Amino acid sequence: MTEPHKAGDPLAILPTASDVMKQIALKEAEKATAAMRESSTAEAEKKALLERFSKPSGVSDEERLARAAAIVRRAADNGLTEVLVGRFPNALCTDHGRAINQAEPGWEKTLTGLPKELYEFWEKYMKPRGYRISFQVIDFPGGVPGDIGVTLKWG
């Protein structure tokens, strides 16, 4: 508690050290609450993304071919021979990206959901036309495999 001061006392404007510490503790608590809210929101968004990527896309092969053609044309117009077509959480691999990271034969069998659908589309339509695809771990949070990037190549 602040000591009562008489009117006109110059010390009245200076809070006590105890009051300053209480103010700092309140600010820290507010920051911690905000950080927890942000973390909770980020986790909810990640969970929603995983759920969406785990289910069939509902995109027809014709529509996917049109999208692929547009991506390739735009990249080629810019002189590129490859393009990152997407990234996804490693949780969409049955081994969390370990086989992809180790470039093990049969790594594609670890894919689930939308990444598996994308791989199968490439194998059916694009591979016969000379396109290559690369799945690789593109970040390592805490030193462990994180998100997987998918690159389409033609050069």
FIKOLTI-952213 format. One record per residue: x, y, z of N, C-alpha, C in turn. Coordinates in steps of 0.1 Angstrom, whole numbers, padded with zeros to 4 digits, always signed. Example, Ala and Ser with C-alpha at 12.3 -4.5 7.8 and 13.67 -1.06 7.14 Angstrom:
+0132-0057+0078+0123-0045+0078+0132-0033+0078;+0128-0022+0071+0137-0011+0071+0129+0000+0079;
! end
This chain:
+0008-0012+0000+0000+0000+0000+0009+0012+0000;+0004+0022-0007+0011+0035-0007+0009+0042+0006;+0019+0047+0012+0018+0055+0024+0010+0068+0021;+0001+0071+0030-0007+0084+0028+0003+0096+0029;+0001+0105+0020+0010+0117+0020+0000+0129+0022;+0006+0139+0027-0002+0152+0029-0003+0159+0016;-0013+0166+0014-0015+0174+0001-0003+0183+0000;+0002+0183-0012+0014+0192-0015+0027+0185-0013;+0027+0173-0008+0039+0165-0005+0045+0161-0018;+0058+0164-0021+0064+0161-0034+0065+0145-0036;+0066+0138-0025+0067+0123-0026+0054+0117-0031;+0043+0124-0031+0030+0118-0034+0030+0113-0049;+0039+0118-0057+0039+0114-0071+0047+0101-0074;+0055+0098-0064+0064+0086-0065+0058+0074-0058;+0055+0063-0067+0049+0051-0061+0059+0044-0053;+0054+0036-0044+0064+0028-0036+0069+0016-0044;+0080+0011-0040+0086+0000-0048+0076-0012-0048;+0069-0014-0038+0059-0025-0037+0048-0023-0047;+0044-0010-0049+0033-0007-0058+0038-0010-0073;+0051-0006-0075+0057-0008-0088+0057-0023-0092;+0062-0031-0082+0063-0046-0084+0049-0052-0086;+0038-0047-0080+0025-0052-0082+0020-0048-0096;+0024-0036-0101+0020-0032-0114+0027-0041-0125;+0040-0044-0122+0047-0052-0131+0041-0066-0132;+0038-0072-0120+0032-0085-0119+0018-0086-0127;+0010-0075-0126-0002-0074-0133+0000-0074-0148;+0010-0066-0153+0013-0066-0167+0018-0079-0172;+0027-0086-0164+0032-0099-0168+0020-0109-0169;+0011-0109-0160-0001-0118-0160-0009-0115-0172;-0011-0102-0176-0018-0099-0188-0011-0105-0201;+0002-0103-0201+0010-0109-0212+0009-0124-0213;+0010-0131-0202+0009-0145-0201-0005-0150-0206;-0016-0143-0202-0029-0146-0206-0031-0144-0221;-0025-0133-0227-0026-0131-0241-0018-0142-0249;-0006-0146-0243+0002-0156-0250-0006-0169-0250;-0012-0172-0239-0020-0185-0238-0031-0185-0248;-0038-0173-0249-0049-0172-0259-0044-0174-0273;-0032-0168-0276-0026-0169-0290-0022-0184-0293;-0016-0190-0283-0012-0204-0284-0024-0213-0286;-0035-0210-0279-0047-0218-0280-0053-0216-0294;-0053-0204-0299-0058-0201-0312-0050-0208-0323;-0037-0207-0322-0028-0214-0331-0030-0229-0331;-0031-0235-0320-0034-0249-0319-0047-0253-0325;-0057-0245-0323-0070-0247-0329-0069-0246-0345;-0062-0236-0350-0060-0235-0364-0052-0247-0370;-0042-0251-0363-0034-0263-0367-0043-0275-0368;-0051-0277-0358-0060-0289-0357-0070-0288-0369;-0076-0276-0371-0085-0275-0382-0078-0278-0396;-0066-0273-0397-0058-0276-0410-0056-0291-0411;-0051-0297-0401-0049-0312-0401-0062-0319-0405;-0073-0315-0399-0086-0322-0402-0089-0320-0417;-0087-0307-0422-0091-0304-0436-0082-0312-0445;-0069-0313-0442-0060-0320-0451-0061-0335-0450;-0067-0340-0439-0069-0354-0437-0080-0360-0445;-0089-0351-0450-0101-0356-0457-0099-0354-0472;-0107-0361-0480-0106-0360-0495-0109-0345-0498;-0102-0340-0509-0103-0326-0512-0117-0324-0519;-0122-0334-0527-0134-0331-0534-0131-0324-0548;-0119-0322-0551-0115-0316-0563-0114-0327-0574;-0120-0324-0585-0120-0334-0596-0106-0334-0603;-0103-0345-0610-0090-0346-0617-0089-0335-0628;-0100-0332-0634-0100-0322-0645-0097-0308-0639;-0103-0305-0627-0100-0292-0621-0086-0291-0616;-0081-0302-0611-0067-0303-0606-0058-0302-0618;-0061-0308-0629-0052-0306-0641-0052-0292-0646;-0063-0285-0645-0064-0271-0649-0055-0263-0640;-0056-0265-0627-0048-0258-0617-0033-0261-0619;-0029-0273-0621-0015-0277-0624-0010-0270-0636;-0018-0270-0647-0014-0264-0659-0011-0249-0657;-0020-0242-0649-0018-0228-0647-0006-0225-0639;-0003-0234-0629+0009-0232-0620+0021-0234-0629;+0022-0244-0637+0033-0247-0646+0035-0235-0656;+0025-0231-0662+0026-0220-0672+0032-0207-0665;+0026-0204-0654+0030-0192-0647+0045-0193-0643;+0049-0204-0638+0063-0206-0634+0072-0206-0646;+0068-0213-0657+0076-0213-0669+0078-0199-0675;+0067-0191-0674+0067-0177-0679+0078-0169-0672;+0080-0173-0659+0090-0166-0651+0104-0173-0651;+0106-0182-0661+0118-0189-0663+0122-0200-0652;+0112-0204-0645+0114-0214-0634+0113-0228-0640;+0120-0238-0634+0119-0252-0638+0114-0260-0627;+0109-0254-0616+0103-0261-0605+0095-0250-0597;+0085-0255-0589+0077-0247-0581+0073-0254-0569;+0073-0247-0557+0068-0253-0545+0053-0252-0546;+0046-0263-0546+0032-0263-0548+0024-0263-0535;+0031-0266-0524+0025-0266-0511+0033-0272-0500;+0028-0270-0488+0034-0276-0476+0023-0281-0467;+0027-0291-0459+0017-0297-0450+0024-0302-0437;+0016-0303-0427+0022-0307-0414+0027-0322-0415;+0038-0325-0408+0043-0339-0409+0034-0349-0403;+0024-0344-0395+0014-0353-0389+0006-0361-0400;+0006-0356-0412-0001-0362-0423+0007-0374-0429;+0018-0377-0423+0026-0389-0427+0025-0399-0415;+0024-0411-0418+0022-0421-0407+0034-0422-0398;+0045-0417-0403+0058-0417-0394+0063-0403-0391;+0054-0393-0393+0057-0379-0391+0069-0374-0399;+0070-0379-0411+0080-0374-0420+0094-0381-0420;+0095-0391-0411+0108-0398-0409+0113-0404-0422;+0105-0411-0429+0109-0418-0442+0112-0408-0453;+0105-0397-0453+0108-0387-0463+0121-0380-0460;+0123-0377-0447+0136-0371-0443+0148-0380-0446;+0146-0393-0445+0157-0403-0447+0157-0407-0462;+0148-0402-0470+0147-0406-0484+0147-0421-0486;+0139-0428-0477+0138-0442-0478+0129-0447-0489;+0132-0458-0496+0123-0463-0506+0110-0466-0500;+0099-0463-0507+0086-0465-0502+0080-0454-0493;+0088-0443-0492+0083-0431-0483+0069-0427-0487;+0066-0428-0500+0052-0423-0504+0041-0431-0497;+0044-0443-0493+0034-0451-0486+0030-0446-0472;+0038-0436-0467+0036-0430-0454+0026-0418-0455;+0023-0414-0468+0014-0402-0470+0000-0406-0467;-0008-0396-0461-0022-0398-0459-0029-0386-0464;-0042-0386-0464-0051-0375-0468-0047-0368-0481;-0047-0355-0480-0045-0347-0492-0031-0349-0498;-0020-0350-0490-0007-0352-0496-0007-0366-0504;-0014-0376-0499-0015-0389-0506-0022-0387-0519;-0033-0379-0519-0041-0376-0531-0033-0369-0541;-0025-0359-0537-0016-0351-0545-0006-0360-0552;+0000-0369-0544+0011-0378-0549+0004-0387-0560;-0007-0393-0557-0014-0402-0566-0018-0395-0579;-0022-0382-0578-0026-0374-0590-0013-0372-0599;-0002-0369-0592+0011-0367-0600+0014-0380-0607;+0014-0391-0600+0018-0404-0605+0009-0408-0617;-0004-0405-0616-0013-0409-0627-0012-0400-0639;-0011-0387-0637-0012-0377-0648+0001-0370-0652;+0009-0366-0642+0020-0358-0645+0033-0365-0647;+0035-0376-0640+0047-0384-0642+0049-0389-0656;+0038-0394-0662+0039-0399-0676+0043-0388-0686;+0040-0375-0682+0043-0364-0691+0057-0357-0688;+0065-0364-0679+0078-0360-0677+0081-0351-0664;+0070-0349-0656+0072-0341-0644+0077-0350-0633;+0085-0343-0624+0090-0350-0612+0084-0343-0600;+0083-0350-0589+0078-0344-0577+0088-0347-0566;+0089-0338-0557+0098-0339-0545+0090-0336-0532;+0091-0345-0523+0085-0343-0510+0098-0342-0500;+0099-0331-0493+0110-0330-0484+0107-0322-0472;+0113-0325-0461+0111-0318-0448+0117-0304-0451;+0110-0293-0448+0114-0280-0451+0117-0271-0438;+0114-0277-0427+0118-0270-0414+0120-0280-0403;+0128-0277-0393+0131-0286-0382+0130-0279-0369;+0117-0276-0365+0115-0270-0352+0121-0279-0340;+0129-0273-0332+0135-0281-0321+0144-0292-0326;+0148-0291-0338+0157-0302-0343+0151-0314-0348;+0137-0314-0349+0130-0326-0354+0123-0322-0367;+0120-0332-0376+0113-0329-0388+0100-0321-0385;+0098-0311-0393+0085-0303-0392+0077-0304-0405;+0073-0293-0411+0065-0293-0423+0072-0300-0434;+0064-0306-0443+0068-0312-0456+0065-0303-0467;+0074-0300-0476+0072-0292-0488+0071-0301-0500;+0062-0297-0509+0060-0305-0522+0064-0296-0533;+0074-0301-0541+0079-0293-0552+0077-0301-0565;+0071-0294-0575+0069-0300-0588+0080-0295-0597;+0087-0304-0604+0098-0301-0613+0096-0306-0627;+0102-0298-0636+0101-0302-0650+0114-0299-0658;+0124-0294-0652+0137-0290-0659+0147-0300-0657;
! end
